[in-house]
């Protein structure tokens, strides 16, 4: 993983932390309004309709859950430790779920989430090709001790 990739990873991490914290400020983004819009937009859809209705009935729980997931995964990306790959896969899953739920009421979500999706895919591909600096240091330390 190159230094540029690490900078991108940390920028994405900071953006996730900011977005997660922003979930608690309706002036920035009202999760309750988004969920109400999604419930209206998905009305009549077989499985998605009742699920978004349920989410709209529990905006505080959804806010805490999504905010916590975003902040924790962002911090993992910033710190560049062991759970980066898991955090990236979790972010991809979260992005897909959010797009499926919100696209009918907020179509512009596709553009913004596509950028985060592309960044996560890029970082996963780069991590598969080269080990992280912390993993390389750990591996070197193990071989030094075996000599």
Backbone bond lengths (Angstrom), bond angles and torsions (degrees), N, CA, C in turn:
res aa  C-N    CA-C-N  psi(-1)  N-CA   C-N-CA  omega(-1)  CA-C   N-CA-C  phi
1 X - - - 1.446 - - 1.526 107.69 -
2 X 1.317 115.86 129.72 1.457 119.65 -177.24 1.525 111.03 -84.22
3 X 1.319 113.85 169.16 1.469 118.94 178.60 1.531 110.30 -63.02
4 X 1.335 117.58 -36.47 1.470 120.69 178.00 1.528 111.35 -63.66
5 X 1.322 116.12 -39.09 1.469 119.77 177.53 1.527 110.76 -64.59
6 X 1.321 116.41 -40.67 1.461 120.55 178.56 1.528 110.82 -64.81
7 X 1.333 116.48 -38.57 1.472 119.90 176.76 1.524 109.66 -64.20
8 X 1.341 117.30 -44.63 1.466 120.81 177.53 1.533 110.15 -60.20
9 X 1.323 116.73 -44.58 1.464 120.91 179.27 1.518 110.75 -59.03
10 X 1.311 117.55 -43.69 1.463 120.27 -178.36 1.526 111.52 -72.05
11 X 1.323 117.90 -34.53 1.473 120.51 176.09 1.527 109.54 -63.95
12 X 1.334 116.78 -45.94 1.464 120.75 177.62 1.528 109.38 -60.52
13 X 1.328 116.78 -41.47 1.457 120.71 177.93 1.522 112.23 -60.06
14 X 1.322 116.71 -45.32 1.474 120.76 178.74 1.522 110.05 -62.74
15 X 1.332 117.36 -41.83 1.469 120.42 179.64 1.532 111.35 -63.68
16 X 1.323 116.91 -38.12 1.464 119.79 176.80 1.527 111.35 -66.24
17 X 1.328 117.20 -41.37 1.469 119.77 178.16 1.523 109.79 -62.15
18 X 1.324 117.19 -46.51 1.472 121.06 179.82 1.528 110.33 -61.56
19 X 1.333 116.65 -45.53 1.474 119.85 179.61 1.517 111.28 -63.67
20 X 1.325 117.27 -39.18 1.463 120.59 178.60 1.512 111.82 -63.75
21 X 1.320 116.65 -44.33 1.472 120.40 177.46 1.530 110.17 -65.63
22 X 1.322 116.24 -37.75 1.464 121.46 -179.69 1.523 113.62 -62.45
23 X 1.328 116.78 -21.94 1.471 119.97 178.89 1.530 111.90 -61.96
24 X 1.333 116.76 -23.80 1.468 120.58 -178.88 1.524 113.08 -87.08
25 X 1.325 117.22 -0.61 1.465 121.22 -179.22 1.523 109.28 -119.05
26 X 1.349 117.42 100.77 1.465 121.05 -177.65 1.529 112.87 -58.08
27 X 1.338 117.22 -23.42 1.467 119.27 177.88 1.529 110.74 -65.20
28 X 1.327 116.63 -30.84 1.462 121.52 179.38 1.519 109.96 -84.25
29 X 1.317 115.56 -54.41 1.469 121.09 178.02 1.519 108.88 -152.84
30 X 1.306 115.78 118.99 1.458 120.21 179.44 1.524 109.12 -88.82
31 X 1.317 115.61 103.82 1.459 120.51 178.96 1.528 110.02 -61.74
32 X 1.317 116.03 -38.94 1.464 119.73 -180.00 1.529 110.83 -60.39
33 X 1.335 117.71 -45.09 1.467 120.62 178.52 1.522 111.07 -64.73
34 X 1.330 116.42 -39.94 1.470 119.75 178.69 1.523 110.97 -62.65
35 X 1.321 116.07 -42.36 1.463 119.71 -179.92 1.521 111.84 -68.30
36 X 1.335 116.71 -38.24 1.470 119.69 175.87 1.526 110.68 -63.14
37 X 1.324 116.23 -42.73 1.467 120.56 177.48 1.518 112.02 -63.06
38 X 1.333 115.95 -40.22 1.462 120.07 178.45 1.529 110.75 -65.96
39 X 1.332 116.73 -40.56 1.468 120.19 178.42 1.526 110.43 -62.23
40 X 1.334 116.69 -41.60 1.469 120.19 177.37 1.525 111.04 -66.62
41 X 1.328 116.40 -43.81 1.462 120.77 -177.85 1.512 113.69 -67.99
42 X 1.322 117.01 -30.14 1.466 121.14 -178.50 1.525 112.81 -98.41
43 X 1.330 117.51 9.18 1.453 121.88 179.75 1.529 109.41 -60.26
44 X 1.302 116.09 126.91 1.459 120.87 178.75 1.519 114.18 93.05
45 X 1.333 118.31 -9.42 1.459 121.10 177.37 1.527 107.39 -79.54
46 X 1.318 116.51 135.20 1.466 122.47 -168.97 1.525 114.67 -46.51
47 X 1.286 119.73 -71.20 1.467 122.02 -175.62 1.522 110.80 -93.77
48 X 1.310 115.85 -37.44 1.463 121.06 -175.06 1.521 112.78 -67.08
49 X 1.326 117.48 -35.70 1.465 120.91 -179.38 1.519 113.35 -58.10
50 X 1.334 118.69 -57.11 1.467 119.93 179.09 1.533 112.87 -62.53
51 X 1.332 116.73 -34.31 1.463 119.57 -179.96 1.528 111.02 -67.29
52 X 1.332 117.30 -44.40 1.466 118.89 178.91 1.525 111.25 -69.72
53 X 1.319 117.44 -29.79 1.473 119.55 172.98 1.526 110.13 -61.73
54 X 1.334 115.62 -45.25 1.470 120.31 179.09 1.527 110.57 -62.42
55 X 1.336 117.19 -43.26 1.465 120.00 177.94 1.526 111.08 -60.86
56 X 1.338 116.56 -41.75 1.466 120.82 -179.42 1.523 111.88 -64.99
57 X 1.328 117.09 -26.26 1.465 120.85 177.86 1.532 112.26 -77.63
58 X 1.338 117.18 -13.84 1.469 121.85 -176.63 1.539 110.90 -129.02
59 X 1.335 118.06 57.65 1.468 119.36 -174.90 1.531 114.13 -65.49
60 X 1.322 117.71 -32.64 1.469 119.59 -179.11 1.525 110.59 -67.02
61 X 1.313 117.17 -45.54 1.460 121.00 178.25 1.522 112.33 -62.33
62 X 1.334 115.91 -42.39 1.461 120.38 178.68 1.533 109.74 -63.89
63 X 1.325 116.35 -42.85 1.462 120.34 179.91 1.520 110.92 -60.13
64 X 1.313 116.92 -48.67 1.472 121.00 -178.69 1.526 110.27 -63.17
65 X 1.328 117.07 -44.50 1.459 120.76 -178.72 1.527 111.76 -62.83
66 X 1.328 116.63 -50.27 1.470 120.70 -177.79 1.531 110.32 -66.71
67 X 1.320 117.27 -43.17 1.464 120.53 179.48 1.528 111.06 -61.59
68 X 1.321 116.55 -44.76 1.466 120.22 179.50 1.525 111.20 -62.72
69 X 1.326 116.55 -43.50 1.469 120.39 178.99 1.523 110.91 -61.89
70 X 1.320 116.50 -41.95 1.463 120.01 -179.25 1.524 111.65 -68.47
71 X 1.315 117.11 -45.17 1.470 120.46 -178.36 1.530 110.51 -65.42
72 X 1.320 116.96 -47.20 1.467 120.02 -178.42 1.526 111.21 -62.93
73 X 1.328 117.18 -46.07 1.469 118.67 179.83 1.525 111.14 -66.29
74 X 1.320 117.20 -35.00 1.462 119.95 176.18 1.515 112.27 -64.64
75 X 1.314 116.82 -43.09 1.472 120.88 178.21 1.525 110.41 -63.26
76 X 1.325 117.03 -39.94 1.472 120.17 177.60 1.521 110.17 -60.69
77 X 1.325 117.54 -42.07 1.466 119.96 178.99 1.528 111.64 -66.37
78 X 1.306 116.74 -37.82 1.470 120.49 -179.80 1.529 110.36 -66.63
79 X 1.333 117.13 -45.03 1.462 121.19 -175.89 1.530 113.05 -75.14
80 X 1.332 117.30 -22.17 1.468 122.89 178.09 1.524 111.91 55.68
81 X 1.306 116.13 54.97 1.473 121.01 178.59 1.520 110.20 -108.96
82 X 1.310 116.16 -150.35 1.459 122.68 -168.30 1.525 115.39 -69.34
83 X 1.304 119.30 -29.34 1.459 121.52 -171.34 1.528 114.70 -96.41
84 X 1.323 117.71 18.31 1.471 120.10 -176.44 1.521 111.55 -61.50
85 X 1.320 117.91 -46.38 1.468 120.81 -178.86 1.532 110.06 -62.82
86 X 1.319 117.08 -43.26 1.473 120.48 177.64 1.525 110.63 -62.58
87 X 1.335 117.20 -41.25 1.465 120.73 178.72 1.525 110.62 -63.32
88 X 1.322 117.43 -40.84 1.471 120.54 179.45 1.529 110.98 -65.49
89 X 1.325 117.39 -42.97 1.471 119.50 176.91 1.529 110.63 -64.52
90 X 1.317 117.13 -39.72 1.464 120.47 176.75 1.514 111.93 -62.35
91 X 1.336 116.54 -39.93 1.463 120.17 177.71 1.523 110.86 -64.93
92 X 1.327 117.35 -41.43 1.467 120.19 177.83 1.527 111.02 -60.66
93 X 1.323 116.12 -45.18 1.468 120.15 178.50 1.521 110.91 -61.95
94 X 1.330 116.29 -44.04 1.461 120.50 179.53 1.531 110.66 -62.75
95 X 1.327 117.24 -43.07 1.465 120.68 -179.81 1.524 111.25 -61.74
96 X 1.324 116.87 -44.04 1.469 120.30 179.34 1.528 110.04 -61.87
97 X 1.319 116.35 -45.88 1.479 119.90 -179.83 1.525 111.28 -62.13
98 X 1.340 116.50 -44.96 1.463 119.56 -179.72 1.523 111.59 -63.36
99 X 1.329 117.35 -40.75 1.463 119.94 179.13 1.521 110.53 -64.33
100 X 1.324 117.26 -45.20 1.468 120.15 -179.81 1.524 110.56 -60.47
101 X 1.327 116.82 -41.31 1.463 120.72 -177.61 1.524 112.14 -74.10
102 X 1.336 116.89 -39.53 1.465 120.00 -169.88 1.523 116.05 -100.16
103 X 1.321 119.61 -13.64 1.467 120.52 -171.44 1.524 113.11 -60.92
104 X 1.314 118.10 -30.79 1.466 119.34 -179.24 1.523 111.84 -69.96
105 X 1.324 117.47 -28.97 1.468 119.91 -178.10 1.532 112.73 -104.03
106 X 1.325 116.93 -23.28 1.473 121.11 -178.70 1.537 107.78 -135.35
107 X 1.335 118.16 77.60 1.466 119.65 -175.80 1.534 113.95 -62.89
108 X 1.330 117.56 -25.66 1.467 119.88 -179.52 1.531 112.05 -67.78
109 X 1.326 117.09 -8.98 1.470 120.49 177.15 1.528 110.47 -62.01
110 X 1.326 116.71 -27.84 1.459 120.20 -179.84 1.523 111.76 -59.65
111 X 1.321 117.10 -41.38 1.469 121.07 -177.26 1.526 110.48 -68.32
112 X 1.306 116.78 -51.57 1.461 120.62 -177.41 1.530 111.32 -64.89
113 X 1.310 116.95 -47.44 1.457 119.42 -178.72 1.520 112.19 -69.88
114 X 1.327 118.06 -27.08 1.469 120.31 175.88 1.526 110.62 -62.43
115 X 1.322 117.33 -37.23 1.467 120.63 178.25 1.525 110.50 -65.24
116 X 1.330 117.78 -44.54 1.463 121.08 178.33 1.528 110.93 -67.27
117 X 1.328 116.67 -37.11 1.457 121.35 178.25 1.528 109.89 -63.12
118 X 1.342 116.17 -46.58 1.461 120.68 179.38 1.525 111.31 -62.20
119 X 1.326 117.42 -41.60 1.464 120.77 178.72 1.524 110.50 -62.63
120 X 1.324 117.63 -43.17 1.466 120.76 -179.73 1.526 110.98 -64.87
121 X 1.330 117.17 -42.96 1.470 120.76 178.34 1.525 109.59 -62.55
122 X 1.327 117.01 -45.39 1.465 121.24 178.75 1.530 110.97 -58.02
123 X 1.321 116.71 -47.19 1.464 120.59 -179.20 1.527 111.59 -65.28
124 X 1.323 117.56 -38.19 1.466 120.01 177.16 1.524 111.36 -64.57
125 X 1.320 116.94 -43.15 1.466 120.84 178.84 1.531 109.99 -62.56
126 X 1.312 116.78 -45.26 1.474 120.83 179.49 1.529 111.13 -63.86
127 X 1.310 117.83 -37.91 1.473 120.91 179.40 1.525 110.77 -68.79
128 X 1.319 117.27 -33.07 1.472 120.34 178.37 1.521 110.62 -68.65
129 X 1.326 116.92 -33.63 1.461 121.11 -176.92 1.516 113.22 -78.93
130 X 1.332 116.49 -37.63 1.459 120.12 -178.00 1.512 109.79 -134.02
131 X 1.328 117.15 140.55 1.463 118.73 177.63 1.516 110.96 -71.14
132 X 1.324 116.39 154.96 1.459 121.39 178.42 1.519 109.45 -69.71
133 X 1.341 117.78 157.54 1.460 120.44 179.28 1.526 112.52 -57.61
134 X 1.332 117.75 -38.08 1.468 119.64 -179.72 1.525 111.04 -67.99
135 X 1.332 117.91 -36.37 1.463 120.80 178.25 1.526 110.29 -70.03
136 X 1.327 117.20 -38.52 1.457 120.71 178.86 1.528 110.43 -65.55
137 X 1.324 117.31 -40.32 1.464 121.22 178.83 1.523 110.52 -65.21
138 X 1.329 116.95 -40.65 1.458 121.21 178.44 1.521 110.38 -64.37
139 X 1.327 116.33 -42.30 1.455 120.91 -179.95 1.523 110.76 -65.50
140 X 1.344 117.61 -40.91 1.466 120.71 177.07 1.526 110.40 -64.05
141 X 1.318 117.51 -40.10 1.459 121.24 -179.37 1.528 110.56 -63.24
142 X 1.329 116.47 -37.99 1.464 119.50 179.54 1.520 111.07 -66.34
143 X 1.338 117.68 -42.17 1.456 120.03 -179.66 1.524 111.40 -70.86
144 X 1.330 117.48 -32.06 1.463 120.23 176.75 1.516 110.56 -64.86
145 X 1.311 117.82 -37.65 1.463 121.73 -178.71 1.518 112.06 -73.68
146 X 1.331 117.77 -23.45 1.451 120.87 -177.71 1.520 112.09 -82.37
147 X 1.319 118.63 -15.25 1.473 121.63 -177.18 1.491 113.07 -72.32
